[in-house]
Structures are given as C-alpha cells and as structure tokens.
C-alpha cells in the first residue's frame, strides 16, 4: 500500500503501475480532494478533475485497489455546491474501491489559513459540511466502500454502496437535527 498523487500516477502510466502490482503493490491511496476544477486550482492541487479521473481509472486498469480521499468543505462556502456536485461526478466516473471522507481543517502556515484570516475563504459550519456530504452521497452511483473514520469528521459513517446509501443518508439527516454546539469547533490544525 502506498500514497500516490494523480501526478505521480500520470508519470508512471499503466505499464509501470502494472509492474508495481506484479511486484506486490495492492492499493494506492489518492487525495482526490475535489472534482471541481476551480477548487483544485485554488488549493494548488496541480491537477484537473479529468487528470484525477484518468489516474484513478489507470490504477484500477492496472489491477490495483484504489482508495480516493475527498476533502469536505475544501471549497468553502463560495464553492460548496460545485465542490459537492463535481466531486460526485468524478467519483462516479472512477468508481474507486474505497472512498474516504475527511473534513477540511485549516493548518498553520498555509495559504488557506491566510485566506481565512483575510476573510476571503469562509470555513463551513458543521451543518454546512453535513449538507455538502449529504449532497455528495445522494449523487453517488458507485460500488465503493465508504469510510469516514477520521478525527476531522463531525460524524463517522461507513457502508457499501449502493446498498447502504439510504442508511448513510439517514445518519447524516439525524446529525443535521443536532445543535451546532454538539459538534467539535472549527480549529486550526498543526502542520
């Protein structure tokens, strides 16, 4: 198992990915973050949604398990809807083995923290993150396993798509009934 960016996967190509599989590589974890090109540009991901989709498909074609990471809230309030819709589209095209959700937390010494402090990026509230997540899950048409077991997330949901989709959406709807004070506060993470 390795972590590899879409740029790394593009440099390798299917042939080298197949060699890595033959050498024993079984899974690649990739930070998709978003399927929205504008969000990818703003966070300086260095790749486009099309390149992310291609890379994911190449990993699967090479016979390697693919785990894609989605960053909830990374579009801020301004791009939350576009981030959700375009991320679901990208995931639907890739249909990775695993989708892992993380919630954006600003980190020290980063451009996004600077943007937040200048008022140019609005971090989502807990309910806004849950609404974004709900929109993504609603639009997913995949056979992926979903995981969200990370300290950044407001709730932990998991399941196998499509059979557990309704249950995961029910868990999000239930959490949306909770008072915002019940969730962890937004805080600045470490490096």
PyMOL CGO cylinders between C-alpha atoms (Angstrom):
from pymol import cmd
from pymol.cgo import CYLINDER

trace = [
    CYLINDER, 0.00, 0.00, 0.00, 1.25, 3.48, -0.93, 0.3, 1, 1, 1, 1, 1, 1,
    CYLINDER, 1.25, 3.48, -0.93, 0.02, 7.04, -1.06, 0.3, 1, 1, 1, 1, 1, 1,
    CYLINDER, 0.02, 7.04, -1.06, 0.34, 8.47, -4.56, 0.3, 1, 1, 1, 1, 1, 1,
    CYLINDER, 0.34, 8.47, -4.56, -0.85, 11.66, -6.19, 0.3, 1, 1, 1, 1, 1, 1,
    CYLINDER, -0.85, 11.66, -6.19, -2.59, 11.73, -9.54, 0.3, 1, 1, 1, 1, 1, 1,
    CYLINDER, -2.59, 11.73, -9.54, 0.50, 13.49, -10.91, 0.3, 1, 1, 1, 1, 1, 1,
    CYLINDER, 0.50, 13.49, -10.91, 2.65, 10.57, -9.71, 0.3, 1, 1, 1, 1, 1, 1,
    CYLINDER, 2.65, 10.57, -9.71, 0.25, 8.08, -11.30, 0.3, 1, 1, 1, 1, 1, 1,
    CYLINDER, 0.25, 8.08, -11.30, 0.37, 10.00, -14.60, 0.3, 1, 1, 1, 1, 1, 1,
    CYLINDER, 0.37, 10.00, -14.60, 4.16, 9.89, -14.55, 0.3, 1, 1, 1, 1, 1, 1,
    CYLINDER, 4.16, 9.89, -14.55, 4.06, 6.13, -14.00, 0.3, 1, 1, 1, 1, 1, 1,
    CYLINDER, 4.06, 6.13, -14.00, 1.43, 5.23, -16.59, 0.3, 1, 1, 1, 1, 1, 1,
    CYLINDER, 1.43, 5.23, -16.59, -0.47, 1.95, -16.78, 0.3, 1, 1, 1, 1, 1, 1,
    CYLINDER, -0.47, 1.95, -16.78, 2.59, -0.10, -17.76, 0.3, 1, 1, 1, 1, 1, 1,
    CYLINDER, 2.59, -0.10, -17.76, 4.61, 0.91, -14.70, 0.3, 1, 1, 1, 1, 1, 1,
    CYLINDER, 4.61, 0.91, -14.70, 1.55, 0.61, -12.47, 0.3, 1, 1, 1, 1, 1, 1,
    CYLINDER, 1.55, 0.61, -12.47, 1.14, -2.98, -13.68, 0.3, 1, 1, 1, 1, 1, 1,
    CYLINDER, 1.14, -2.98, -13.68, 4.79, -3.64, -12.85, 0.3, 1, 1, 1, 1, 1, 1,
    CYLINDER, 4.79, -3.64, -12.85, 4.22, -2.27, -9.36, 0.3, 1, 1, 1, 1, 1, 1,
    CYLINDER, 4.22, -2.27, -9.36, 1.22, -4.58, -8.99, 0.3, 1, 1, 1, 1, 1, 1,
    CYLINDER, 1.22, -4.58, -8.99, 3.36, -7.53, -10.12, 0.3, 1, 1, 1, 1, 1, 1,
    CYLINDER, 3.36, -7.53, -10.12, 5.93, -6.51, -7.50, 0.3, 1, 1, 1, 1, 1, 1,
    CYLINDER, 5.93, -6.51, -7.50, 3.27, -6.74, -4.79, 0.3, 1, 1, 1, 1, 1, 1,
    CYLINDER, 3.27, -6.74, -4.79, 1.58, -3.34, -4.63, 0.3, 1, 1, 1, 1, 1, 1,
    CYLINDER, 1.58, -3.34, -4.63, -2.06, -3.93, -3.73, 0.3, 1, 1, 1, 1, 1, 1,
    CYLINDER, -2.06, -3.93, -3.73, -3.53, -0.48, -3.04, 0.3, 1, 1, 1, 1, 1, 1,
    CYLINDER, -3.53, -0.48, -3.04, -2.91, 3.19, -3.82, 0.3, 1, 1, 1, 1, 1, 1,
    CYLINDER, -2.91, 3.19, -3.82, -4.40, 5.95, -1.66, 0.3, 1, 1, 1, 1, 1, 1,
    CYLINDER, -4.40, 5.95, -1.66, -5.01, 9.13, -3.68, 0.3, 1, 1, 1, 1, 1, 1,
    CYLINDER, -5.01, 9.13, -3.68, -6.07, 12.56, -2.47, 0.3, 1, 1, 1, 1, 1, 1,
    CYLINDER, -6.07, 12.56, -2.47, -8.80, 13.48, -4.94, 0.3, 1, 1, 1, 1, 1, 1,
    CYLINDER, -8.80, 13.48, -4.94, -9.86, 16.28, -2.56, 0.3, 1, 1, 1, 1, 1, 1,
    CYLINDER, -9.86, 16.28, -2.56, -12.38, 17.67, -5.08, 0.3, 1, 1, 1, 1, 1, 1,
    CYLINDER, -12.38, 17.67, -5.08, -13.76, 17.06, -8.54, 0.3, 1, 1, 1, 1, 1, 1,
    CYLINDER, -13.76, 17.06, -8.54, -14.24, 20.80, -9.08, 0.3, 1, 1, 1, 1, 1, 1,
    CYLINDER, -14.24, 20.80, -9.08, -11.50, 22.31, -11.24, 0.3, 1, 1, 1, 1, 1, 1,
    CYLINDER, -11.50, 22.31, -11.24, -11.87, 25.74, -9.63, 0.3, 1, 1, 1, 1, 1, 1,
    CYLINDER, -11.87, 25.74, -9.63, -11.38, 24.27, -6.15, 0.3, 1, 1, 1, 1, 1, 1,
    CYLINDER, -11.38, 24.27, -6.15, -8.41, 22.22, -7.38, 0.3, 1, 1, 1, 1, 1, 1,
    CYLINDER, -8.41, 22.22, -7.38, -6.90, 25.41, -8.85, 0.3, 1, 1, 1, 1, 1, 1,
    CYLINDER, -6.90, 25.41, -8.85, -7.47, 27.40, -5.66, 0.3, 1, 1, 1, 1, 1, 1,
    CYLINDER, -7.47, 27.40, -5.66, -5.86, 24.77, -3.43, 0.3, 1, 1, 1, 1, 1, 1,
    CYLINDER, -5.86, 24.77, -3.43, -2.98, 24.44, -5.90, 0.3, 1, 1, 1, 1, 1, 1,
    CYLINDER, -2.98, 24.44, -5.90, -3.53, 20.70, -6.32, 0.3, 1, 1, 1, 1, 1, 1,
    CYLINDER, -3.53, 20.70, -6.32, -1.59, 20.76, -9.59, 0.3, 1, 1, 1, 1, 1, 1,
    CYLINDER, -1.59, 20.76, -9.59, -4.09, 18.60, -11.42, 0.3, 1, 1, 1, 1, 1, 1,
    CYLINDER, -4.09, 18.60, -11.42, -7.53, 18.78, -13.01, 0.3, 1, 1, 1, 1, 1, 1,
    CYLINDER, -7.53, 18.78, -13.01, -10.63, 16.68, -12.47, 0.3, 1, 1, 1, 1, 1, 1,
    CYLINDER, -10.63, 16.68, -12.47, -10.05, 14.96, -15.83, 0.3, 1, 1, 1, 1, 1, 1,
    CYLINDER, -10.05, 14.96, -15.83, -6.48, 14.07, -14.82, 0.3, 1, 1, 1, 1, 1, 1,
    CYLINDER, -6.48, 14.07, -14.82, -7.70, 12.81, -11.45, 0.3, 1, 1, 1, 1, 1, 1,
    CYLINDER, -7.70, 12.81, -11.45, -10.31, 10.64, -13.16, 0.3, 1, 1, 1, 1, 1, 1,
    CYLINDER, -10.31, 10.64, -13.16, -7.77, 9.26, -15.66, 0.3, 1, 1, 1, 1, 1, 1,
    CYLINDER, -7.77, 9.26, -15.66, -5.32, 8.44, -12.88, 0.3, 1, 1, 1, 1, 1, 1,
    CYLINDER, -5.32, 8.44, -12.88, -7.99, 6.62, -10.91, 0.3, 1, 1, 1, 1, 1, 1,
    CYLINDER, -7.99, 6.62, -10.91, -9.06, 4.59, -13.91, 0.3, 1, 1, 1, 1, 1, 1,
    CYLINDER, -9.06, 4.59, -13.91, -5.43, 3.69, -14.69, 0.3, 1, 1, 1, 1, 1, 1,
    CYLINDER, -5.43, 3.69, -14.69, -4.90, 2.37, -11.16, 0.3, 1, 1, 1, 1, 1, 1,
    CYLINDER, -4.90, 2.37, -11.16, -7.96, 0.16, -11.48, 0.3, 1, 1, 1, 1, 1, 1,
    CYLINDER, -7.96, 0.16, -11.48, -6.98, -0.94, -15.00, 0.3, 1, 1, 1, 1, 1, 1,
    CYLINDER, -6.98, -0.94, -15.00, -3.59, -1.99, -13.64, 0.3, 1, 1, 1, 1, 1, 1,
    CYLINDER, -3.59, -1.99, -13.64, -5.36, -4.26, -11.15, 0.3, 1, 1, 1, 1, 1, 1,
    CYLINDER, -5.36, -4.26, -11.15, -4.57, -2.22, -8.05, 0.3, 1, 1, 1, 1, 1, 1,
    CYLINDER, -4.57, -2.22, -8.05, -7.15, -1.29, -5.41, 0.3, 1, 1, 1, 1, 1, 1,
    CYLINDER, -7.15, -1.29, -5.41, -7.91, 2.43, -5.35, 0.3, 1, 1, 1, 1, 1, 1,
    CYLINDER, -7.91, 2.43, -5.35, -8.79, 4.49, -2.29, 0.3, 1, 1, 1, 1, 1, 1,
    CYLINDER, -8.79, 4.49, -2.29, -9.84, 8.08, -3.11, 0.3, 1, 1, 1, 1, 1, 1,
    CYLINDER, -9.84, 8.08, -3.11, -9.88, 10.77, -0.41, 0.3, 1, 1, 1, 1, 1, 1,
    CYLINDER, -9.88, 10.77, -0.41, -12.46, 13.56, -0.51, 0.3, 1, 1, 1, 1, 1, 1,
    CYLINDER, -12.46, 13.56, -0.51, -11.97, 16.76, 1.48, 0.3, 1, 1, 1, 1, 1, 1,
    CYLINDER, -11.97, 16.76, 1.48, -15.33, 18.02, 2.72, 0.3, 1, 1, 1, 1, 1, 1,
    CYLINDER, -15.33, 18.02, 2.72, -15.51, 21.80, 2.99, 0.3, 1, 1, 1, 1, 1, 1,
    CYLINDER, -15.51, 21.80, 2.99, -12.41, 22.48, 0.87, 0.3, 1, 1, 1, 1, 1, 1,
    CYLINDER, -12.41, 22.48, 0.87, -14.43, 24.72, -1.45, 0.3, 1, 1, 1, 1, 1, 1,
    CYLINDER, -14.43, 24.72, -1.45, -15.53, 26.95, 1.41, 0.3, 1, 1, 1, 1, 1, 1,
    CYLINDER, -15.53, 26.95, 1.41, -19.00, 28.48, 1.42, 0.3, 1, 1, 1, 1, 1, 1,
    CYLINDER, -19.00, 28.48, 1.42, -18.45, 30.00, -2.01, 0.3, 1, 1, 1, 1, 1, 1,
    CYLINDER, -18.45, 30.00, -2.01, -17.90, 26.69, -3.86, 0.3, 1, 1, 1, 1, 1, 1,
    CYLINDER, -17.90, 26.69, -3.86, -19.57, 24.14, -1.58, 0.3, 1, 1, 1, 1, 1, 1,
    CYLINDER, -19.57, 24.14, -1.58, -22.32, 23.25, -4.06, 0.3, 1, 1, 1, 1, 1, 1,
    CYLINDER, -22.32, 23.25, -4.06, -19.98, 23.00, -7.06, 0.3, 1, 1, 1, 1, 1, 1,
    CYLINDER, -19.98, 23.00, -7.06, -17.48, 21.02, -5.00, 0.3, 1, 1, 1, 1, 1, 1,
    CYLINDER, -17.48, 21.02, -5.00, -20.16, 18.51, -3.98, 0.3, 1, 1, 1, 1, 1, 1,
    CYLINDER, -20.16, 18.51, -3.98, -21.66, 18.08, -7.45, 0.3, 1, 1, 1, 1, 1, 1,
    CYLINDER, -21.66, 18.08, -7.45, -18.37, 17.85, -9.33, 0.3, 1, 1, 1, 1, 1, 1,
    CYLINDER, -18.37, 17.85, -9.33, -16.78, 15.56, -6.74, 0.3, 1, 1, 1, 1, 1, 1,
    CYLINDER, -16.78, 15.56, -6.74, -19.70, 13.15, -7.00, 0.3, 1, 1, 1, 1, 1, 1,
    CYLINDER, -19.70, 13.15, -7.00, -19.38, 13.21, -10.81, 0.3, 1, 1, 1, 1, 1, 1,
    CYLINDER, -19.38, 13.21, -10.81, -15.66, 12.43, -10.65, 0.3, 1, 1, 1, 1, 1, 1,
    CYLINDER, -15.66, 12.43, -10.65, -16.20, 9.61, -8.17, 0.3, 1, 1, 1, 1, 1, 1,
    CYLINDER, -16.20, 9.61, -8.17, -18.97, 8.17, -10.33, 0.3, 1, 1, 1, 1, 1, 1,
    CYLINDER, -18.97, 8.17, -10.33, -16.61, 8.08, -13.31, 0.3, 1, 1, 1, 1, 1, 1,
    CYLINDER, -16.61, 8.08, -13.31, -13.80, 6.47, -11.31, 0.3, 1, 1, 1, 1, 1, 1,
    CYLINDER, -13.80, 6.47, -11.31, -15.90, 4.14, -9.11, 0.3, 1, 1, 1, 1, 1, 1,
    CYLINDER, -15.90, 4.14, -9.11, -12.97, 3.54, -6.74, 0.3, 1, 1, 1, 1, 1, 1,
    CYLINDER, -12.97, 3.54, -6.74, -12.84, 0.56, -4.42, 0.3, 1, 1, 1, 1, 1, 1,
    CYLINDER, -12.84, 0.56, -4.42, -12.86, 2.91, -1.40, 0.3, 1, 1, 1, 1, 1, 1,
    CYLINDER, -12.86, 2.91, -1.40, -13.96, 6.50, -0.80, 0.3, 1, 1, 1, 1, 1, 1,
    CYLINDER, -13.96, 6.50, -0.80, -12.62, 8.08, 2.37, 0.3, 1, 1, 1, 1, 1, 1,
    CYLINDER, -12.62, 8.08, 2.37, -14.02, 11.36, 3.61, 0.3, 1, 1, 1, 1, 1, 1,
    CYLINDER, -14.02, 11.36, 3.61, -12.07, 13.93, 5.60, 0.3, 1, 1, 1, 1, 1, 1,
    CYLINDER, -12.07, 13.93, 5.60, -13.23, 17.38, 6.71, 0.3, 1, 1, 1, 1, 1, 1,
    CYLINDER, -13.23, 17.38, 6.71, -11.10, 20.41, 5.93, 0.3, 1, 1, 1, 1, 1, 1,
    CYLINDER, -11.10, 20.41, 5.93, -9.32, 21.95, 8.89, 0.3, 1, 1, 1, 1, 1, 1,
    CYLINDER, -9.32, 21.95, 8.89, -7.09, 24.94, 8.29, 0.3, 1, 1, 1, 1, 1, 1,
    CYLINDER, -7.09, 24.94, 8.29, -3.44, 24.21, 9.03, 0.3, 1, 1, 1, 1, 1, 1,
    CYLINDER, -3.44, 24.21, 9.03, -0.84, 26.64, 10.34, 0.3, 1, 1, 1, 1, 1, 1,
    CYLINDER, -0.84, 26.64, 10.34, 1.49, 28.27, 7.84, 0.3, 1, 1, 1, 1, 1, 1,
    CYLINDER, 1.49, 28.27, 7.84, -0.79, 27.63, 4.86, 0.3, 1, 1, 1, 1, 1, 1,
    CYLINDER, -0.79, 27.63, 4.86, -2.24, 29.87, 2.17, 0.3, 1, 1, 1, 1, 1, 1,
    CYLINDER, -2.24, 29.87, 2.17, -5.80, 28.85, 3.06, 0.3, 1, 1, 1, 1, 1, 1,
    CYLINDER, -5.80, 28.85, 3.06, -5.36, 29.92, 6.68, 0.3, 1, 1, 1, 1, 1, 1,
    CYLINDER, -5.36, 29.92, 6.68, -4.12, 33.28, 5.38, 0.3, 1, 1, 1, 1, 1, 1,
    CYLINDER, -4.12, 33.28, 5.38, -7.21, 33.48, 3.12, 0.3, 1, 1, 1, 1, 1, 1,
    CYLINDER, -7.21, 33.48, 3.12, -9.48, 32.68, 6.09, 0.3, 1, 1, 1, 1, 1, 1,
    CYLINDER, -9.48, 32.68, 6.09, -7.88, 35.37, 8.24, 0.3, 1, 1, 1, 1, 1, 1,
    CYLINDER, -7.88, 35.37, 8.24, -8.30, 37.91, 5.41, 0.3, 1, 1, 1, 1, 1, 1,
    CYLINDER, -8.30, 37.91, 5.41, -11.98, 36.95, 5.06, 0.3, 1, 1, 1, 1, 1, 1,
    CYLINDER, -11.98, 36.95, 5.06, -11.53, 35.57, 1.54, 0.3, 1, 1, 1, 1, 1, 1,
    CYLINDER, -11.53, 35.57, 1.54, -12.38, 31.95, 2.48, 0.3, 1, 1, 1, 1, 1, 1,
    CYLINDER, -12.38, 31.95, 2.48, -15.29, 31.05, 4.74, 0.3, 1, 1, 1, 1, 1, 1,
    CYLINDER, -15.29, 31.05, 4.74, -14.97, 27.74, 6.56, 0.3, 1, 1, 1, 1, 1, 1,
    CYLINDER, -14.97, 27.74, 6.56, -18.16, 25.69, 6.60, 0.3, 1, 1, 1, 1, 1, 1,
    CYLINDER, -18.16, 25.69, 6.60, -20.07, 25.14, 9.83, 0.3, 1, 1, 1, 1, 1, 1,
    CYLINDER, -20.07, 25.14, 9.83, -20.73, 21.58, 10.97, 0.3, 1, 1, 1, 1, 1, 1,
    CYLINDER, -20.73, 21.58, 10.97, -24.22, 21.62, 9.45, 0.3, 1, 1, 1, 1, 1, 1,
    CYLINDER, -24.22, 21.62, 9.45, -22.91, 23.03, 6.17, 0.3, 1, 1, 1, 1, 1, 1,
    CYLINDER, -22.91, 23.03, 6.17, -20.31, 20.25, 5.98, 0.3, 1, 1, 1, 1, 1, 1,
    CYLINDER, -20.31, 20.25, 5.98, -23.01, 17.66, 6.63, 0.3, 1, 1, 1, 1, 1, 1,
    CYLINDER, -23.01, 17.66, 6.63, -25.23, 19.19, 3.93, 0.3, 1, 1, 1, 1, 1, 1,
    CYLINDER, -25.23, 19.19, 3.93, -22.32, 19.08, 1.47, 0.3, 1, 1, 1, 1, 1, 1,
    CYLINDER, -22.32, 19.08, 1.47, -21.62, 15.47, 2.41, 0.3, 1, 1, 1, 1, 1, 1,
    CYLINDER, -21.62, 15.47, 2.41, -25.29, 14.59, 2.01, 0.3, 1, 1, 1, 1, 1, 1,
    CYLINDER, -25.29, 14.59, 2.01, -25.31, 16.09, -1.49, 0.3, 1, 1, 1, 1, 1, 1,
    CYLINDER, -25.31, 16.09, -1.49, -22.26, 14.06, -2.49, 0.3, 1, 1, 1, 1, 1, 1,
    CYLINDER, -22.26, 14.06, -2.49, -23.66, 10.78, -1.12, 0.3, 1, 1, 1, 1, 1, 1,
    CYLINDER, -23.66, 10.78, -1.12, -27.07, 11.40, -2.76, 0.3, 1, 1, 1, 1, 1, 1,
    CYLINDER, -27.07, 11.40, -2.76, -25.43, 11.74, -6.16, 0.3, 1, 1, 1, 1, 1, 1,
    CYLINDER, -25.43, 11.74, -6.16, -23.06, 8.79, -5.88, 0.3, 1, 1, 1, 1, 1, 1,
    CYLINDER, -23.06, 8.79, -5.88, -23.68, 5.91, -8.27, 0.3, 1, 1, 1, 1, 1, 1,
    CYLINDER, -23.68, 5.91, -8.27, -20.74, 3.72, -7.32, 0.3, 1, 1, 1, 1, 1, 1,
    CYLINDER, -20.74, 3.72, -7.32, -19.95, 0.30, -5.87, 0.3, 1, 1, 1, 1, 1, 1,
    CYLINDER, -19.95, 0.30, -5.87, -17.37, 1.72, -3.45, 0.3, 1, 1, 1, 1, 1, 1,
    CYLINDER, -17.37, 1.72, -3.45, -16.90, 1.18, 0.26, 0.3, 1, 1, 1, 1, 1, 1,
    CYLINDER, -16.90, 1.18, 0.26, -17.37, 4.45, 2.15, 0.3, 1, 1, 1, 1, 1, 1,
    CYLINDER, -17.37, 4.45, 2.15, -15.30, 5.31, 5.22, 0.3, 1, 1, 1, 1, 1, 1,
    CYLINDER, -15.30, 5.31, 5.22, -15.14, 8.44, 7.35, 0.3, 1, 1, 1, 1, 1, 1,
    CYLINDER, -15.14, 8.44, 7.35, -13.31, 7.25, 10.45, 0.3, 1, 1, 1, 1, 1, 1,
    CYLINDER, -13.31, 7.25, 10.45, -11.15, 10.33, 10.99, 0.3, 1, 1, 1, 1, 1, 1,
    CYLINDER, -11.15, 10.33, 10.99, -10.89, 12.89, 13.77, 0.3, 1, 1, 1, 1, 1, 1,
    CYLINDER, -10.89, 12.89, 13.77, -11.68, 15.75, 11.37, 0.3, 1, 1, 1, 1, 1, 1,
    CYLINDER, -11.68, 15.75, 11.37, -15.17, 14.46, 10.61, 0.3, 1, 1, 1, 1, 1, 1,
    CYLINDER, -15.17, 14.46, 10.61, -18.24, 15.51, 12.55, 0.3, 1, 1, 1, 1, 1, 1,
    CYLINDER, -18.24, 15.51, 12.55, -19.74, 12.02, 12.37, 0.3, 1, 1, 1, 1, 1, 1,
    CYLINDER, -19.74, 12.02, 12.37, -18.46, 8.60, 11.38, 0.3, 1, 1, 1, 1, 1, 1,
    CYLINDER, -18.46, 8.60, 11.38, -20.42, 6.90, 8.64, 0.3, 1, 1, 1, 1, 1, 1,
    CYLINDER, -20.42, 6.90, 8.64, -19.43, 3.87, 6.67, 0.3, 1, 1, 1, 1, 1, 1,
    CYLINDER, -19.43, 3.87, 6.67, -21.04, 1.43, 4.32, 0.3, 1, 1, 1, 1, 1, 1,
    CYLINDER, -21.04, 1.43, 4.32, -21.01, -0.28, 0.97, 0.3, 1, 1, 1, 1, 1, 1,
    CYLINDER, -21.01, -0.28, 0.97, -22.57, 1.45, -1.99, 0.3, 1, 1, 1, 1, 1, 1,
    CYLINDER, -22.57, 1.45, -1.99, -25.21, 1.25, -3.22, 0.3, 1, 1, 1, 1, 1, 1,
    CYLINDER, -25.21, 1.25, -3.22, -26.89, -0.98, -0.62, 0.3, 1, 1, 1, 1, 1, 1,
    CYLINDER, -26.89, -0.98, -0.62, -26.01, 1.19, 2.41, 0.3, 1, 1, 1, 1, 1, 1,
    CYLINDER, -26.01, 1.19, 2.41, -26.68, 4.55, 0.76, 0.3, 1, 1, 1, 1, 1, 1,
    CYLINDER, -26.68, 4.55, 0.76, -30.07, 5.14, 2.43, 0.3, 1, 1, 1, 1, 1, 1,
    CYLINDER, -30.07, 5.14, 2.43, -28.68, 4.27, 5.88, 0.3, 1, 1, 1, 1, 1, 1,
    CYLINDER, -28.68, 4.27, 5.88, -25.72, 6.63, 5.46, 0.3, 1, 1, 1, 1, 1, 1,
    CYLINDER, -25.72, 6.63, 5.46, -28.04, 9.43, 4.33, 0.3, 1, 1, 1, 1, 1, 1,
    CYLINDER, -28.04, 9.43, 4.33, -30.29, 8.74, 7.34, 0.3, 1, 1, 1, 1, 1, 1,
    CYLINDER, -30.29, 8.74, 7.34, -27.29, 9.11, 9.67, 0.3, 1, 1, 1, 1, 1, 1,
    CYLINDER, -27.29, 9.11, 9.67, -26.43, 12.46, 8.10, 0.3, 1, 1, 1, 1, 1, 1,
    CYLINDER, -26.43, 12.46, 8.10, -30.07, 13.64, 8.34, 0.3, 1, 1, 1, 1, 1, 1,
    CYLINDER, -30.07, 13.64, 8.34, -30.11, 12.66, 12.02, 0.3, 1, 1, 1, 1, 1, 1,
    CYLINDER, -30.11, 12.66, 12.02, -26.88, 14.58, 12.69, 0.3, 1, 1, 1, 1, 1, 1,
    CYLINDER, -26.88, 14.58, 12.69, -28.35, 17.63, 10.95, 0.3, 1, 1, 1, 1, 1, 1,
    CYLINDER, -28.35, 17.63, 10.95, -31.00, 17.71, 13.71, 0.3, 1, 1, 1, 1, 1, 1,
    CYLINDER, -31.00, 17.71, 13.71, -28.33, 18.17, 16.37, 0.3, 1, 1, 1, 1, 1, 1,
    CYLINDER, -28.33, 18.17, 16.37, -27.44, 21.61, 17.68, 0.3, 1, 1, 1, 1, 1, 1,
    CYLINDER, -27.44, 21.61, 17.68, -24.22, 23.02, 16.20, 0.3, 1, 1, 1, 1, 1, 1,
    CYLINDER, -24.22, 23.02, 16.20, -22.78, 23.17, 19.74, 0.3, 1, 1, 1, 1, 1, 1,
    CYLINDER, -22.78, 23.17, 19.74, -22.79, 19.38, 19.87, 0.3, 1, 1, 1, 1, 1, 1,
    CYLINDER, -22.79, 19.38, 19.87, -20.03, 19.22, 17.25, 0.3, 1, 1, 1, 1, 1, 1,
    CYLINDER, -20.03, 19.22, 17.25, -16.35, 19.97, 17.69, 0.3, 1, 1, 1, 1, 1, 1,
    CYLINDER, -16.35, 19.97, 17.69, -15.42, 23.58, 16.99, 0.3, 1, 1, 1, 1, 1, 1,
    CYLINDER, -15.42, 23.58, 16.99, -13.51, 24.60, 13.88, 0.3, 1, 1, 1, 1, 1, 1,
    CYLINDER, -13.51, 24.60, 13.88, -9.91, 24.93, 14.92, 0.3, 1, 1, 1, 1, 1, 1,
    CYLINDER, -9.91, 24.93, 14.92, -6.54, 25.43, 13.31, 0.3, 1, 1, 1, 1, 1, 1,
    CYLINDER, -6.54, 25.43, 13.31, -4.70, 22.16, 12.93, 0.3, 1, 1, 1, 1, 1, 1,
    CYLINDER, -4.70, 22.16, 12.93, -0.99, 21.60, 13.18, 0.3, 1, 1, 1, 1, 1, 1,
    CYLINDER, -0.99, 21.60, 13.18, 1.39, 21.38, 10.23, 0.3, 1, 1, 1, 1, 1, 1,
]
cmd.load_cgo(trace, "trace")
